[in-house]
Amino acid sequence: MPTPLAPDLASYLDANDSRIHQELFDFLRIPSVSARSEHRADMTRAAEWLAGAMRSAGLSAEILPTGGHPVVLGEWRGAGPRAKTVLIYGHYDVQPAEPLELWTSPPFSPEVRDGRIFARGSVDDKGQLFLHVKAIQAHLATRGTLPVNVILLAEGEEEVGSDNLTAFIERNAARLACDYCVISDSAMFAPGLPSILSSLRGLTYLEIEVEGPGGDLHSGIYGGAVVNPATALARIIASFHDAHWHVAIPGFYDDVREWEPEVLRQMKSLPFDDERFRKEAGAPALDGEDGRSTLERVWSRPTCEVNGLLSGYTGEGAKTVLPARAMAKVSCRLVPDQQPDVITRLVTEHVRRVAPKGVRVVVRELHGGMPWRAELSGPLFDAARRALASAFGREPVIVGEGGSIPVVGDFQRLLHAPVLLIGFGLPGENAHAPNEWMSDENFVKGMRAIAALWEELGRA
């Protein structure tokens, strides 16, 4: 049976539940939208509020400048130099709330309905960040100490690409030195099913431009004699996959590291419903790389996808032109041990090789990020497994994520510390959409899980 949270910590969190929720709601009321210049003052206000909350919890806190919105850095180092140091990462900025008319309640007026906390930022990431602050406070308020040293780093630019975070980590690497990194900015697999995120896919994002004649041409006069850039681009894109949806770019799979059989077995045992997934996507049918399950395709396999196409006349009615240019946005999701620069080179070489004569082709790399895979053993993983089991009453499952969080790789690369991703969101939480919500039960149990994590790491 899982070991329950220590009575003093549990009693503190129970007795202060109402106050903790009110403080969370105060945090959620601040419209800290990093993408909008009109919210610059709100970003400052959110940083100041969070720094104050950290100080109230017993940490020291500073607001540190970057090239954009500031970082809030909290620290408690009272466990001493022989104790482990844990860096916690989160972000206090949120997505824009538009379209406002689709919200049932105002996005920055928190409201609890049917066990869900509705507000922009409730789950992404203010609620998940704040539960870490409260778990630390539970230890310091009841015991005056923690079994580990903690650093709490909250940035204000996650929703706009974290452009300044890597440089901040590099400049402050000595101050941020730690034994472990912990991040809660993700979701559990299902309600009541605690989850440890074991992988993230990386990314190579490209723009392919195909140029033909100097301007659009009359398709009757020139069609059939001048190569059509739109048709040429279509042929290039069609060459990206074979008939079984394997990526057909030579060398694309060369560096793919296969999953361990035990992890694949656990993946297949998860309560996943293909038909429900299809309905959520609104797709007529599911298909993909032959011989792979849906979860394998989105968690553990690389992809090559067209994200956008532009060419020729697309307005109302007819205009018979042969377009001068065509463009496609293409993203490749990557898995360990693929490298973004290698995939960029392979795609570029392939495009140039298959492009028909009569057009000029340019491939531009727009941005990229490294894939990541956790070490599913060791003190950090074992402590997380026990802590989650104590809060949720059942063993956690190991899950993957098809998206990319580049900062995870940066922490591991720059700080040389293992990273633990344990999120308390749920599927369908509308993180970037109207009516964003977080399960109130998960917020409460999340605080208990993190409070238990510090105890478990102290024992380890």
Number of C-alpha atoms within 10 A of each C-alpha: 8 15 12 17 18 13 9 14 20 16 14 16 22 12 10 12 13 11 11 17 17 12 14 19 21 15 25 24 18 22 24 27 25 23 17 12 10 10 15 17 12 17 25 17 16 24 28 16 16 25 22 17 21 26 17 15 18 21 24 17 22 19 18 13 12 16 10 14 20 20 23 25 23 25 19 21 17 15 16 12 10 8 16 18 23 23 23 23 22 24 25 29 29 28 21 20 22 12 9 14 10 13 17 11 15 18 24 20 15 22 16 13 11 8 13 18 24 31 28 35 33 32 30 29 26 23 31 27 24 23 26 25 24 23 23 22 26 26 23 17 15 12 11 11 18 21 18 23 23 25 24 25 19 25 25 27 24 22 19 14 12 18 13 19 21 15 13 16 19 14 11 11 14 10 9 22 19 21 17 21 25 22 19 26 21 22 25 22 24 14 14 15 17 30 25 25 25 21 23 27 28 26 27 23 22 22 18 20 20 23 22 22 17 9 12 16 17 13 16 10 11 13 14 10 9 15 20 28 28 24 16 24 27 15 15 19 19 12 16 19 16 12 10 12 14 18 19 17 19 12 13 20 18 9 14 16 13 12 13 8 9 9 14 15 10 12 19 14 10 14 9 14 9 14 11 10 13 13 12 10 11 9 10 8 10 12 13 14 19 11 10 13 15 18 19 18 17 18 21 26 21 26 21 23 16 15 12 11 15 13 17 16 14 9 7 6 7 8 12 14 18 27 23 20 24 22 20 21 18 20 21 21 28 31 28 21 17 22 19 23 14 14 22 20 13 15 22 19 14 18 22 14 10 14 20 18 9 15 19 16 21 13 20 13 17 12 12 21 22 25 25 23 19 16 13 15 9 10 14 22 19 15 21 25 24 21 29 27 22 22 25 20 17 16 18 21 19 20 21 21 17 19 16 20 20 20 18 23 21 18 24 15 11 14 20 15 16 20 26 22 21 26 23 30 30 21 12 11 20 16 23 17 17 23 21 22 28 29 23 20 15 26 22 18 19 27 24 27 29 24 28 28 24 23 18 20 21 16 11 12
